[in-house]
């Protein structure tokens, strides 16, 4: 049974109809959550079936609409100054009106809560609807569960130290803008975060230092300003990142091995089924810069949409897909598969061995990096840069079924490549 939902994007009020025989008002704080952040407005609601969703264009005429990621194939039509999204099912999308990406509307439509959330441990810490001032909530010990009911807002940061089996579940909001981060875990094992929206600014939004066994699922991250990384995995291994959305101004995902007194290898990391929008700083999917360790290996990025990658006024080495290696680690067995990139303003890919500096001792290596079914869909012409360095060549980089602005790329001699001291192969 299809529903109709009206979202007034200016005042963020909703009403709508349910079914063909009855009318139901959908109320903010009960049936959905809507809010404003520094990077746009977001609406969070739960859908249990196809739903028409109507967005008001802030009182102005709708001259154009951009719905990303395009792979979601959201059908729509404009009617009397409003945008109707047709038959929406659970998704995470960004809607831009009139070619103005500065104030998008993010629609986070979640599926019904998993049945598991109804069977939480008796000692689970539950946060009901409303605002909860938690400051920096330090978590230690083992077997700790935090549940955020729909409508719950935690203002502050959940900070795990040496904890085991910590779960943060639910469709609430962690507003870490005051603490400059939403979650931080140090030397923890068995961390699971599933469901919440995390807000942050000018700090690593969700960070993991020397952790093992991390699962991040159905996470929605909106953060602003420089250093607003979405997820940082530092000396952290055995990680699954699945079905998330990140919009921030720095790295969306960053994998490192040494910083702030923490160090160690990074391996067995999977990032999949997710959408990323990186702003003026940083990169969308980053390995680097700080990579002093024995190894960084078995890294997988699969089924991913990068809907925008901006750049600052000064060009640097920013890219949608990047390995900035200034450390001494052996980086190997990295796979980018089924990646759709919609807009990039600086570089499409950047891989480089960088001489020693304040972020690393240099001398590392990069080999066995594969790009399979990577497509750059639209936007300006930007290069693929792969540079070996004084420590040696970059080896065994393979592009397979690589498409660039609508055309297949069949040779490493294609002018889009800028290759120095690197072994690069392009396969059909």
Buried (B, 14 or more C-beta within 10 A) or exposed (E): EBBBBBBBBEEBBBBBBBEEEEEEEBEBEEBBBBBEBEBBBBBBBBBEBEBBBBBBBBEEEBEEBBBBBBBBEBEBEBEEEBBBBBEBEBBBBBBBBEEEBEEBBBBBBBEEBEEEBEEBEEEBBEBEBEEBEBEEBEBEEEEBBBBBBBBBBBBBBBBBBBBBBBBBBBBBBBBBBBBBBBBBBBBBBBBBBBBBBBBBBBBBBBBBBBBBBBBBBBBBBBBBBBBBBBBBBBBBBBBBBBBBBBBBBBBBBBBBBBBEEBBBBBBBBBBBBBBBBBBBBBBBBBBBBBBBBEBBBBBBBBBBBBBBBBBBEEEBBBBBBBBBBBBBBBBBBBBBBBBBBBBBBBBBBBBBBBEBEEBBBBBBBBBBBBBBBBBBBEBEEBBBBBBBBEBBBBBBBBBBBBBBBEEEBEEBEBEBBBBEEBBBEBEE
